[in-house]
Amino acid sequence: MSTLSEQNLSGGEIPYDESDFNSIRNILKEKSGISLSSSKMRLVYSRLSRRVRLCSLPDFRSYISFVNSSSGVEERSCMIDALTTNVTNFFREKYHFEHFAQVVMPEIINRAQKGEKIRIWSSACSSGQEPFSIAMTVLDCFPTANKYDIKILATDISHEMIDFCRRGVYSISETESIAEDFLKKYSIKTGDRIHFSDDIKKLISFRNLNLLESWPMQCQFTSIFCRNVAIYFDRATQNILWRRLADALLPSGYLYIGHSEKIAMETAPDITPCGCPTTYRKDI
């Protein structure tokens, strides 16, 4: 059995071996649905060794015992935060936002002006680029959106990411993919930071949510973005997620998934590809 302490990784002073890695990935799979391959052993060490030190524990075995205990619930959440990959950017997979603006927004405007409640869900919002991109698209198509019952729910498993999102502040380099006219209309530059406007932030509600646990929302959504999340789940977990997301959509609602993801017809026969890549429409 190999140990990373023997390989002198990241200082290597914290004992860590394959059994520790397997215990950690079992916890991660059970609590978040994310499946780690054996090749991620070094990554787990690099991301969690700091957590082990912060907890003043001598080795990973002690850390695992702690996060599995009743007193380690908060640290277990920190562990999941540390292992969750948060890679995103504004207007990622641009074709989704073009479809949303051209096809979905006219329907949303029509429904909102009739007094209907409009709910849009960014279901794994990471560091917030996706929901802020959605909000900018909404306001660009419908400048008076805040006068109507329109809200974007943005959720993520990471408490740290949700706290970050609520601030609505990003570096200039992080906002390079935002069109210049959008930046001028929807943000304020202060030094080397970009602050989103109140009009944008009013549209979004940020909440912590584990997609594998119960969903407290009572409403159905006109659109759901769940992109580049299911790739971390095994096939059975993916199928459960797709079915639940389909149920959470209103009839004629749209589901946007990641560029390398696909929904099998037998999993959710009531949602079908609509022409735009990795975009599905729920049957009426």
C-alpha positions as CSV (number, residue, x, y, z in Angstrom):
1,M,0.0,0.0,0.0
2,S,1.5,3.3,-1.0
3,T,1.5,6.3,1.2
4,L,1.8,9.9,0.2
5,S,3.9,10.8,3.3
6,E,6.5,8.4,2.0
7,Q,6.4,10.2,-1.4
8,N,7.1,13.6,0.4
9,L,4.2,15.3,-1.3
10,S,3.3,18.8,0.0
11,G,5.7,18.3,2.8
12,G,4.5,14.8,3.3
13,E,4.5,15.0,7.1
14,I,0.8,14.0,7.4
15,P,0.3,10.2,7.1
16,Y,-2.0,9.3,4.3
17,D,-2.6,6.1,2.4
18,E,-5.0,4.4,0.0
19,S,-7.3,3.3,2.8
20,D,-7.6,7.0,3.8
21,F,-8.3,8.0,0.3
22,N,-10.9,5.3,-0.2
23,S,-12.7,6.4,3.0
24,I,-12.7,10.0,1.9
25,R,-14.1,9.3,-1.5
26,N,-16.8,7.1,0.0
27,I,-17.8,10.0,2.2
28,L,-17.8,12.3,-0.8
29,K,-19.9,9.9,-2.9
30,E,-22.4,9.4,-0.1
31,K,-22.8,13.0,0.8
32,S,-22.5,14.7,-2.6
33,G,-22.8,12.1,-5.3
34,I,-19.4,12.9,-6.7
35,S,-17.3,9.9,-7.7
36,L,-13.5,10.3,-7.5
37,S,-11.3,8.0,-9.6
38,S,-8.2,6.4,-8.2
39,S,-6.1,8.9,-10.0
40,K,-7.3,11.7,-7.7
41,M,-5.4,10.4,-4.6
42,R,-2.8,13.1,-4.8
43,L,-5.4,15.8,-5.4
44,V,-7.3,14.8,-2.3
45,Y,-4.1,15.1,-0.3
46,S,-3.2,18.5,-1.7
47,R,-6.7,19.8,-1.0
48,L,-7.3,18.3,2.5
49,S,-3.9,18.4,4.1
50,R,-4.5,22.0,5.1
51,R,-7.9,21.0,6.7
52,V,-6.1,18.3,8.7
53,R,-3.6,20.8,10.0
54,L,-6.4,23.4,10.8
55,C,-8.2,20.7,12.9
56,S,-4.9,20.0,14.7
57,L,-5.1,16.4,13.9
58,P,-2.0,14.1,13.4
59,D,-3.1,12.2,10.4
60,F,-5.8,11.6,7.8
61,R,-7.2,8.6,9.7
62,S,-8.0,10.9,12.7
63,Y,-9.5,13.5,10.4
64,I,-11.8,10.9,8.8
65,S,-12.9,9.8,12.2
66,F,-13.6,13.4,13.1
67,V,-15.7,14.2,10.0
68,N,-17.7,11.0,10.6
69,S,-18.5,12.0,14.2
70,S,-21.5,14.1,15.4
71,S,-19.1,16.9,16.3
72,G,-17.5,16.9,12.8
73,V,-20.6,17.9,10.8
74,E,-19.3,21.4,10.1
75,E,-15.9,20.1,9.1
76,R,-17.5,17.5,6.8
77,S,-19.1,20.4,5.0
78,C,-15.7,22.1,4.8
79,M,-14.2,18.9,3.4
80,I,-16.8,18.7,0.6
81,D,-16.2,22.4,-0.1
82,A,-12.4,21.7,-0.5
83,L,-13.0,18.8,-2.8
84,T,-15.6,20.4,-5.0
85,T,-14.2,21.6,-8.3
86,N,-15.4,25.2,-9.0
87,V,-14.3,26.0,-12.6
88,T,-16.6,28.3,-14.5
89,N,-16.7,31.6,-16.2
90,F,-19.2,34.2,-17.3
91,F,-21.4,33.2,-20.3
92,R,-19.8,29.8,-20.5
93,E,-21.3,27.8,-23.4
94,K,-22.5,31.0,-25.0
95,Y,-25.1,29.2,-27.2
96,H,-27.2,28.5,-24.1
97,F,-27.5,32.1,-23.3
98,E,-28.3,33.0,-26.9
99,H,-31.1,30.4,-26.8
100,F,-32.3,31.6,-23.5
101,A,-32.4,35.2,-24.8
102,Q,-34.0,34.5,-28.1
103,V,-36.4,31.6,-27.3
104,V,-37.1,31.6,-23.6
105,M,-37.1,35.3,-22.7
106,P,-40.0,36.2,-25.0
107,E,-42.1,33.6,-23.2
108,I,-40.9,34.8,-19.8
109,I,-41.8,38.4,-20.6
110,N,-45.2,37.4,-21.9
111,R,-46.0,35.4,-18.7
112,A,-44.6,38.0,-16.4
113,Q,-46.7,40.7,-17.9
114,K,-49.7,38.6,-17.3
115,G,-48.9,38.4,-13.7
116,E,-47.4,34.9,-13.6
117,K,-44.6,34.0,-11.2
118,I,-41.3,33.3,-13.0
119,R,-38.6,31.2,-11.4
120,I,-35.3,30.3,-13.0
121,W,-32.8,27.9,-11.3
122,S,-29.0,27.8,-11.5
123,S,-28.7,24.5,-9.7
124,A,-24.9,24.3,-9.2
125,C,-23.9,27.9,-9.3
126,S,-20.3,27.4,-8.1
127,S,-18.7,30.9,-7.8
128,G,-21.7,32.7,-9.3
129,Q,-20.8,33.4,-12.9
130,E,-23.7,31.4,-14.2
131,P,-26.5,33.1,-12.3
132,F,-25.0,36.5,-12.8
133,S,-24.9,35.7,-16.6
134,I,-28.5,34.7,-16.5
135,A,-29.5,37.9,-14.6
136,M,-27.6,40.1,-17.1
137,T,-29.4,38.3,-20.0
138,V,-32.8,38.8,-18.2
139,L,-32.3,42.5,-17.8
140,D,-30.9,43.0,-21.2
141,C,-34.0,41.4,-22.7
142,F,-36.4,42.9,-20.1
143,P,-35.1,46.0,-18.5
144,T,-38.1,46.3,-16.1
145,A,-37.8,42.7,-14.9
146,N,-37.4,43.8,-11.3
147,K,-40.9,45.2,-11.3
148,Y,-42.3,41.7,-11.9
149,D,-42.3,38.5,-10.0
150,I,-39.1,37.1,-11.5
151,K,-36.4,35.5,-9.5
152,I,-33.3,33.4,-10.2
153,L,-32.6,30.8,-7.5
154,A,-28.8,30.0,-7.4
155,T,-27.8,27.0,-5.3
156,D,-24.6,25.2,-4.6
157,I,-23.4,22.5,-2.2
158,S,-20.5,24.7,-1.1
159,H,-21.3,27.2,1.8
160,E,-18.0,29.0,0.9
161,M,-19.1,29.5,-2.7
162,I,-22.5,30.8,-1.7
163,D,-21.0,33.3,0.7
164,F,-18.7,34.4,-2.1
165,C,-21.5,34.7,-4.6
166,R,-23.7,36.9,-2.4
167,R,-21.0,39.6,-2.5
168,G,-21.2,40.0,-6.2
169,V,-17.6,41.1,-6.5
170,Y,-15.1,39.8,-9.0
171,S,-11.7,40.6,-10.3
172,I,-11.2,42.3,-13.7
173,S,-9.6,39.2,-15.1
174,E,-12.6,37.1,-14.0
175,T,-15.0,39.3,-16.0
176,E,-13.1,39.3,-19.2
177,S,-15.7,37.1,-20.9
178,I,-18.5,39.7,-20.3
179,A,-19.3,42.0,-23.2
180,E,-18.1,45.6,-22.5
181,D,-21.7,47.1,-22.9
182,F,-22.9,44.6,-20.2
183,L,-20.1,45.6,-17.9
184,K,-21.0,49.3,-18.3
185,K,-24.7,48.7,-17.7
186,Y,-24.7,46.1,-14.9
187,S,-21.5,46.7,-12.8
188,I,-19.3,49.3,-11.2
189,K,-15.5,49.2,-11.3
190,T,-13.7,50.0,-8.1
191,G,-10.0,49.7,-8.4
192,D,-9.3,46.2,-9.7
193,R,-12.7,44.9,-8.7
194,I,-16.0,44.6,-10.5
195,H,-19.1,45.1,-8.4
196,F,-22.5,44.0,-9.8
197,S,-25.3,46.5,-9.6
198,D,-28.2,46.2,-7.2
199,D,-30.5,45.7,-10.1
200,I,-28.6,42.5,-11.0
201,K,-28.3,41.3,-7.4
202,K,-32.0,41.8,-6.7
203,L,-32.9,39.2,-9.3
204,I,-30.8,36.4,-7.6
205,S,-31.4,34.5,-4.4
206,F,-28.4,32.4,-3.3
207,R,-29.0,29.3,-1.2
208,N,-26.9,26.3,-0.1
209,L,-28.3,23.0,-1.5
210,N,-27.1,19.5,-2.0
211,L,-28.7,18.2,-5.2
212,L,-28.8,14.6,-3.8
213,E,-30.8,15.6,-0.8
214,S,-34.4,16.9,-0.5
215,W,-35.3,20.1,-2.4
216,P,-37.3,22.6,-0.3
217,M,-38.6,24.5,-3.4
218,Q,-42.4,24.2,-3.9
219,C,-42.5,25.9,-7.3
220,Q,-41.6,24.6,-10.8
221,F,-39.2,26.4,-13.0
222,T,-39.4,28.0,-16.4
223,S,-35.7,27.2,-17.0
224,I,-33.1,25.1,-15.1
225,F,-29.3,25.3,-15.7
226,C,-27.6,22.2,-14.4
227,R,-24.3,22.2,-16.3
228,N,-21.1,20.2,-15.9
229,V,-22.3,18.7,-12.6
230,A,-23.5,15.3,-13.6
231,I,-20.2,14.4,-15.1
232,Y,-18.9,13.9,-11.5
233,F,-21.7,11.4,-10.7
234,D,-22.0,7.7,-11.7
235,R,-24.7,6.8,-14.2
236,A,-27.3,5.7,-11.6
237,T,-27.0,9.0,-9.8
238,Q,-27.1,11.0,-13.0
239,N,-30.4,9.3,-14.0
240,I,-32.0,10.1,-10.7
241,L,-30.9,13.7,-11.0
242,W,-32.2,14.1,-14.6
243,R,-35.6,12.7,-13.5
244,R,-35.9,15.1,-10.6
245,L,-34.9,18.0,-12.7
246,A,-37.5,17.1,-15.3
247,D,-40.1,17.0,-12.6
248,A,-39.0,20.4,-11.4
249,L,-39.6,22.0,-14.8
250,L,-42.9,23.6,-15.9
251,P,-44.4,22.2,-19.0
252,S,-42.6,23.8,-22.0
253,G,-39.7,24.7,-19.7
254,Y,-36.1,24.3,-20.7
255,L,-33.2,22.3,-19.1
256,Y,-29.6,23.3,-20.0
257,I,-26.9,20.7,-19.2
258,G,-23.1,20.6,-19.8
259,H,-21.5,20.2,-23.2
260,S,-20.3,16.6,-22.4
261,E,-23.5,15.5,-20.7
262,K,-26.5,13.6,-22.2
263,I,-29.9,12.5,-21.0
264,A,-31.1,9.1,-22.0
265,M,-34.6,9.1,-23.4
266,E,-35.7,6.3,-21.1
267,T,-34.6,8.3,-18.1
268,A,-36.8,11.3,-18.7
269,P,-39.0,10.7,-21.8
270,D,-41.0,13.9,-21.2
271,I,-38.0,16.1,-22.0
272,T,-36.5,16.1,-25.5
273,P,-33.6,17.8,-27.2
274,C,-34.8,21.1,-28.8
275,G,-32.1,21.8,-31.4
276,C,-29.8,23.9,-29.3
277,P,-26.8,21.8,-28.1
278,T,-27.4,20.1,-24.7
279,T,-30.8,21.8,-24.3
280,Y,-34.0,20.0,-23.5
281,R,-37.6,21.1,-23.5
282,K,-40.3,19.5,-21.4
283,D,-43.4,18.4,-23.2
284,I,-46.6,20.4,-22.7
